[in-house]
Amino acid sequence: MELGPGAFHLPHYLSIEWQAALLAQCRALADGDVPAYVPVVRGGGRMHVRMLCLGRHWNAKTYQYEAARADFDGLAAPALPDDFRRLATAIAASVGMAIDPDLCILNYYDAEGRMGLHQDKDEGPASIAAGIPVVSVSLGDTARFLFGGLKRREPIEAIQLESGDAFVFGGPARLRYHGVSRITPHTAPTELGITGRFNLTFRQYDI
Ligand SMILES: O=C(O)CCC(=O)C(=O)O
């Protein structure tokens, strides 16, 4: 489903079995040796997600990518698993786009989780200029995803992202504002046994 040039919502991209396997990996990573944490941004506010960056770390204080978590515990960002990389590449290809991701931001939202309207603009300038997409995958409870324009004040569309959905924005949509205004509790498939929501966004810093 194309929402505009370069922006695609792919409902139910992942089967329930695939979702369950991916969820197990997300849980193991988020609670692993380099655990997910709640970042504090440069203005001093705590984010409303638990975050774990794979492949490269996004520093919430500097808004720059780096190898280790200088804004938190100094630990090196875990590697981006190969099957994660392949998943993102396949999703992008299904809408005619190309990405060879070198990082993934894994966010966990509880019932109070949300993310303010923002642009993803901290990846490499060549990658952004080339319109290499951001590829998003959702697992668990449904999110009200906000998708705006290239300027903050442009009209915003609200899209329900359900478990197993993918979302891709690249090309002319690469810098569109987006965020998550709410999570709807108890909407995850019961088979998954999850409270809350994981979202993975794959990006390519280097080209
Ligand atoms: O959770 C989502 O669907 C969006 C996440 C997001 O905007 C981000 O990680 O930059």
The ligand as an SDF file (V2000), in Angstrom:
LIG
                    3D

 10  9  0  0  0  0  0  0  0  0999 V2000
    8.0990    2.7710   16.4710 O   0  0  0  0  0  0  0  0  0  0  0  0
    7.9190    3.1780   15.3460 C   0  0  0  0  0  0  0  0  0  0  0  0
    7.0800    2.7070   14.5920 O   0  0  0  0  0  0  0  0  0  0  0  0
    8.7410    4.3440   14.8320 C   0  0  0  0  0  0  0  0  0  0  0  0
   10.1030    4.4030   15.4270 C   0  0  0  0  0  0  0  0  0  0  0  0
   10.8560    5.6050   15.0060 C   0  0  0  0  0  0  0  0  0  0  0  0
   10.2860    6.5840   14.5920 O   0  0  0  0  0  0  0  0  0  0  0  0
   12.3120    5.6250   15.0810 C   0  0  0  0  0  0  0  0  0  0  0  0
   12.9030    4.6660   15.6050 O   0  0  0  0  0  0  0  0  0  0  0  0
   12.8950    6.6160   14.6090 O   0  0  0  0  0  0  0  0  0  0  0  0
  1  2  2  0
  2  3  1  0
  2  4  1  0
  4  5  1  0
  5  6  1  0
  6  7  2  0
  6  8  1  0
  8  9  2  0
  8 10  1  0
M  END
$$$$
